[in-house]
Amino acid sequence: MSNKETVLVTGGAGFIGSHVSKSLIEKGYSVVVVDNFNEYYDPELKKKRVESLLKGADFTLYRVDISDYESLKEVFKKEDVDAVCHLAAQAGVRYSLEHPFVYESSNVLGTLNLLELSKDFDIKKFVFASSSSVYGDSKKEKFSEGDVTDSPVSLYAATKKATELLCYSYHSLYKIPMAGLRYFTVYGPYGRPDMALFKFTENILKEDPIEVYGEGNMERDFTYIDDIAKGTVKAIEKDLSFEIFNLGFGSPVSLLGFIELIEEHLGKKAEKKFLPMQKGDVRKTSADTSKANEVLDWEPKISAEEGVKKFVDWYREDNCI
Ligand SMILES: NC(=O)c1ccc[n+]([C@@H]2O[C@H](COP(=O)([O-])OP(=O)(O)OC[C@H]3O[C@@H](n4cnc5c(N)ncnc54)[C@H](O)[C@@H]3O)[C@@H](O)[C@H]2O)c1
């Protein structure tokens, strides 16, 4: 990929998509953002990301649903797309218990539509978001790309695994160069309001109790958004055939430890309501990042201490209070 080329970013108004789009624009790429601005969480935040992060930049925005093949095809006809960075998806483990069909339409059909169009329009590179959730409730110390990932414990995880398999089949059939990125609990400014850091910060400041699942014994490999954006751009630029990469910090933090960091930076204590593990949740995530390090020359830099501070600073200055 040369930086004069055009990258279509699906989910470009989303948390990760808007940061990746920003990084691509800064490197000189032309960016085409596709997003349906759905109401899974407040679409105002999606508008705000596009306005603040992509302010003044040269990019094109389409409000299109990727499950609508004909509308998506119009985008490919109008824009001379060189690469696709496919980040649009219905996220969230808990939401998938109550709204299963949107996972099928956005994550499975949406991905298939993009693959068909990528084949028909001779796309040179296809990078897509997968997830640490494909590892299921693994008991391994570190999760590696070669591990068996046949036991998803949520529908969300099953559709992310399905994404990997659909993509592999199109790579195998049509030789489209691809990279699949298994992201590990991404957090940072402009983050998702349904995720722990955002919800905890919001509630602690309002002096509302926070819900701590798994009695606080869960561990997550929290990974800062700037590291994720860098790794994603590296995967777009690297010459590859088909590879899957873990993008995680590589050092899990307990949920209680994470809450302590938030309390420290807010200067306020949380009122904790301990609850059992939720259906579909896993006890721990932990990335072996050696492959991304060797092949993509990617090394995450921002620790949870530093990253939580950056989030809290953004939340206070820029966002909601
Ligand atoms: N944030 C994380 O911790 C994390 C971890 C693992 C994997 N992922 C994956 O990374 C990707 C981005 O996640 P995110 O955290 O930025 O979520 P997000 O919800 O903020 O972003 C997804 C974006 O896709 C859009 N979208 C959803 N369905 C669509 C559809 N049918 N058509 C068009 N647009 C649609 C949404 O409006 C949203 O703006 C997703 O594929 C997600 O599964 C995220």
The ligand as a Gaussian input file, in Angstrom:
#p B3LYP/6-31G(d) Opt

LIG

0 1
 N      -13.626000      -2.083000      21.400000
 C      -13.154000      -3.281000      21.696000
 O      -12.691000      -3.543000      22.821000
 C      -13.148000      -4.385000      20.666000
 C      -12.576000      -5.615000      21.023000
 C      -12.567000      -6.641000      20.097000
 C      -13.063000      -6.436000      18.828000
 N      -13.625000      -5.247000      18.498000
 C      -14.143000      -5.087000      17.125000
 O      -13.627000      -3.885000      16.596000
 C      -14.573000      -3.304000      15.696000
 C      -14.845000      -1.861000      16.115000
 O      -15.374000      -1.862000      17.447000
 P      -15.648000      -0.533000      18.270000
 O      -15.293000      -0.805000      19.671000
 O      -15.046000       0.613000      17.550000
 O      -17.243000      -0.492000      18.197000
 P      -18.210000       0.688000      17.780000
 O      -19.594000       0.180000      18.033000
 O      -17.809000       1.954000      18.437000
 O      -17.960000       0.825000      16.236000
 C      -18.623000       0.069000      15.259000
 C      -19.213000       1.032000      14.254000
 O      -19.826000       0.256000      13.228000
 C      -21.066000       0.832000      12.901000
 N      -21.935000      -0.253000      12.422000
 C      -22.431000      -1.299000      13.135000
 N      -23.210000      -2.048000      12.357000
 C      -23.191000      -1.475000      11.115000
 C      -23.818000      -1.786000       9.879000
 N      -24.633000      -2.827000       9.761000
 N      -23.560000      -0.994000       8.818000
 C      -22.745000       0.082000       8.927000
 N      -22.137000       0.443000      10.078000
 C      -22.361000      -0.342000      11.156000
 C      -21.585000       1.457000      14.192000
 O      -22.495000       2.520000      13.953000
 C      -20.308000       1.934000      14.843000
 O      -20.042000       3.295000      14.554000
 C      -15.784000      -4.210000      15.736000
 O      -15.686000      -5.099000      14.652000
 C      -15.652000      -4.960000      17.050000
 O      -16.287000      -6.218000      16.985000
 C      -13.671000      -4.209000      19.397000

